């Protein structure tokens, strides 16, 4: 991944060919106004931070991107498998729809999601010019939100799976994501024999490799261009928020993607 520093904010973007046709990335926790324990660029509005801080932090991100805050489309993430395909932004005063995957083919929209251990997956079809974000925690992963989301955009936009490029962003790594017996059983049911590659048991503790699981699911959908950040949020709480490592007393970092308007180069990016 490529590190970008601008206006006191730090973000990372993918380097895979094709992602240069869209504005995308992940903002770290640096450069915001929120106090401890949300220090400092918290994007989560339901974690105890003041609403004014979250709004100010969001504005800092959109100013850095040189895009209006009013271009945002975000949802209430609920660990399900529903997708929303949108042709217009969400009014800042409108209630959020419940979904865990969002897509658009409109360059005027900035798709935005919030994370603190779950897996952010960016998808982009450079042929059809369709962009999206998937929120995949363990529930979304075992219920194959990737398959559901790609089925949705094939139907809505006519994308070809082989044209899609994918990026797996910063999230909790396989050495830190401990799961209980019930979750282990669900993983084994969903992944069958392949679950042996995803579960590691040491000292009577079982750990789930979310990175490898979602890479596997992407490949099952015929996607071959996959870049994985392999940045563990739990290992790097100086830069990222981690719900597990910080025992819930933390914020959320922002993931975003928007299609560049190549014709007019309106965003000068």
PENOR-V600973 format. One record per residue. N is the residue number from 1. RES is the residue in one small letter. PHI is phi in degrees with one decimal (NA if undefined). OMEGA is omega in whole degrees, 0 to 359 (NA if undefined). Layout:
{{N,RES,PHI,OMEGA} {N,RES,PHI,OMEGA}}
This chain:
{{1,x,NA,180} {2,x,-105.0,179} {3,x,-89.5,180} {4,x,-128.5,176} {5,x,-118.4,182} {6,x,-155.2,177} {7,x,55.3,180} {8,x,81.9,179} {9,x,-103.4,180} {10,x,-123.0,178} {11,x,-136.8,178} {12,x,-130.3,177} {13,x,-132.7,180} {14,x,-78.1,181} {15,x,-111.2,180} {16,x,-60.5,177} {17,x,-55.0,181} {18,x,108.8,178} {19,x,-68.4,177} {20,x,-71.3,176} {21,x,-88.3,177} {22,x,-140.1,175} {23,x,-88.1,187} {24,x,-159.0,173} {25,x,150.5,184} {26,x,-138.7,178} {27,x,-87.5,176} {28,x,-72.9,182} {29,x,-86.6,184} {30,x,-87.9,169} {31,x,98.2,182} {32,x,-106.6,185} {33,x,-114.1,184} {34,x,-73.3,178} {35,x,-81.3,172} {36,x,-60.1,9} {37,x,-91.0,183} {38,x,-93.8,185} {39,x,-46.3,357} {40,x,-135.5,182} {41,x,-99.4,183} {42,x,-63.8,177} {43,x,-107.5,183} {44,x,-89.1,182} {45,x,-92.9,183} {46,x,-124.2,185} {47,x,-115.5,176} {48,x,104.0,177} {49,x,-71.0,179} {50,x,-69.2,182} {51,x,-59.3,180} {52,x,-62.3,178} {53,x,-67.4,181} {54,x,-63.2,179} {55,x,-62.8,179} {56,x,-64.3,179} {57,x,-65.7,178} {58,x,-62.2,179} {59,x,-63.2,178} {60,x,-61.1,178} {61,x,-63.9,184} {62,x,-69.8,174} {63,x,-63.8,179} {64,x,-65.6,178} {65,x,-78.3,184} {66,x,59.9,177} {67,x,-131.3,179} {68,x,-69.9,176} {69,x,-57.3,181} {70,x,-66.0,178} {71,x,-84.2,187} {72,x,-69.0,164} {73,x,-131.1,179} {74,x,-136.9,184} {75,x,-136.5,172} {76,x,-87.7,185} {77,x,-80.7,190} {78,x,-128.7,179} {79,x,63.1,176} {80,x,-106.6,179} {81,x,-128.3,182} {82,x,-76.6,177} {83,x,-115.5,173} {84,x,-123.8,173} {85,x,-105.7,188} {86,x,-124.5,176} {87,x,-113.3,180} {88,x,-146.4,179} {89,x,-67.3,172} {90,x,-90.6,174} {91,x,-56.1,185} {92,x,-60.7,179} {93,x,-99.4,182} {94,x,-82.1,176} {95,x,-66.1,179} {96,x,-80.3,167} {97,x,-74.4,177} {98,x,-93.4,180} {99,x,-169.5,178} {100,x,-131.0,172} {101,x,-149.3,181} {102,x,-133.5,184} {103,x,-141.4,175} {104,x,-156.7,169} {105,x,-119.8,183} {106,x,-102.8,181} {107,x,-64.5,180} {108,x,-79.4,185} {109,x,-106.0,172} {110,x,-109.0,177} {111,x,-76.9,188} {112,x,-146.5,175} {113,x,-139.3,185} {114,x,-124.7,187} {115,x,-142.9,174} {116,x,-158.2,176} {117,x,140.7,178} {118,x,-60.7,187} {119,x,-89.1,171} {120,x,-88.0,179} {121,x,-120.2,176} {122,x,-97.3,176} {123,x,-121.8,178} {124,x,-147.8,173} {125,x,-106.4,183} {126,x,-71.6,178} {127,x,-84.9,179} {128,x,-82.9,183} {129,x,57.3,177} {130,x,-121.2,182} {131,x,-125.0,179} {132,x,-163.7,175} {133,x,-129.6,175} {134,x,-118.0,175} {135,x,-105.1,186} {136,x,-125.3,166} {137,x,-84.8,181} {138,x,-65.9,181} {139,x,-66.3,179} {140,x,-62.4,180} {141,x,-68.1,183} {142,x,-69.7,177} {143,x,-92.8,174} {144,x,56.3,176} {145,x,-60.5,178} {146,x,-61.2,178} {147,x,-61.6,181} {148,x,-64.3,182} {149,x,-67.4,181} {150,x,-68.9,174} {151,x,-58.9,180} {152,x,-63.2,184} {153,x,-77.1,172} {154,x,-64.8,180} {155,x,-69.5,186} {156,x,-80.0,188} {157,x,-115.1,181} {158,x,71.5,180} {159,x,-71.2,174} {160,x,-103.0,183} {161,x,-52.1,184} {162,x,-68.8,179} {163,x,-88.6,185} {164,x,-74.5,169} {165,x,-110.4,186} {166,x,-131.8,175} {167,x,-135.4,178} {168,x,-102.5,188} {169,x,-88.0,179} {170,x,-57.0,183} {171,x,-167.3,184} {172,x,-66.6,185} {173,x,-87.7,186} {174,x,-67.2,179} {175,x,-84.9,185} {176,x,-120.9,186} {177,x,-94.6,179} {178,x,-79.6,179} {179,x,-128.5,179} {180,x,-87.2,185} {181,x,-63.4,181} {182,x,-66.0,178} {183,x,-66.7,178} {184,x,-56.8,179} {185,x,-63.4,179} {186,x,-66.7,177} {187,x,-63.5,180} {188,x,-64.4,178} {189,x,-65.8,185} {190,x,-74.3,188} {191,x,-104.0,178} {192,x,58.5,182} {193,x,-61.9,182} {194,x,-68.7,180} {195,x,-61.2,177} {196,x,-62.5,179} {197,x,-83.9,187} {198,x,-108.6,184} {199,x,-114.0,179} {200,x,-131.0,182} {201,x,-109.7,178} {202,x,-139.4,178} {203,x,51.5,178} {204,x,65.3,175} {205,x,-117.9,181} {206,x,-110.9,182} {207,x,-118.9,184} {208,x,-110.1,179} {209,x,-91.1,180} {210,x,-65.5,181} {211,x,-61.7,183} {212,x,-65.8,179} {213,x,-60.2,182} {214,x,-75.4,172} {215,x,-61.2,179} {216,x,-61.1,181} {217,x,-66.5,176} {218,x,-64.1,179} {219,x,-64.9,177} {220,x,-62.7,178} {221,x,-90.2,177} {222,x,86.4,179} {223,x,-88.9,183} {224,x,-111.0,180} {225,x,-86.5,184} {226,x,-128.3,175} {227,x,-112.9,180} {228,x,-116.2,182} {229,x,-64.1,184} {230,x,51.0,173} {231,x,-106.9,183} {232,x,-87.5,180} {233,x,-65.3,181} {234,x,-70.1,178} {235,x,-81.9,192} {236,x,-131.3,183} {237,x,-73.5,172} {238,x,-68.0,183} {239,x,-108.0,188} {240,x,-130.0,174} {241,x,-84.5,178} {242,x,-137.3,180} {243,x,-61.8,181} {244,x,-69.7,186} {245,x,-66.7,183} {246,x,-101.3,174} {247,x,53.2,175} {248,x,84.7,181} {249,x,-89.7,185} {250,x,-160.6,180} {251,x,-107.5,179} {252,x,-135.8,175} {253,x,-96.2,186} {254,x,-98.5,171} {255,x,-115.3,185} {256,x,-144.9,172} {257,x,-155.6,178} {258,x,-149.2,180} {259,x,-81.3,176} {260,x,-73.5,175} {261,x,-88.7,185} {262,x,-66.4,184} {263,x,-64.6,184} {264,x,-104.8,181} {265,x,48.1,191} {266,x,-67.7,182} {267,x,-100.7,176} {268,x,54.4,181} {269,x,-123.6,NA}}
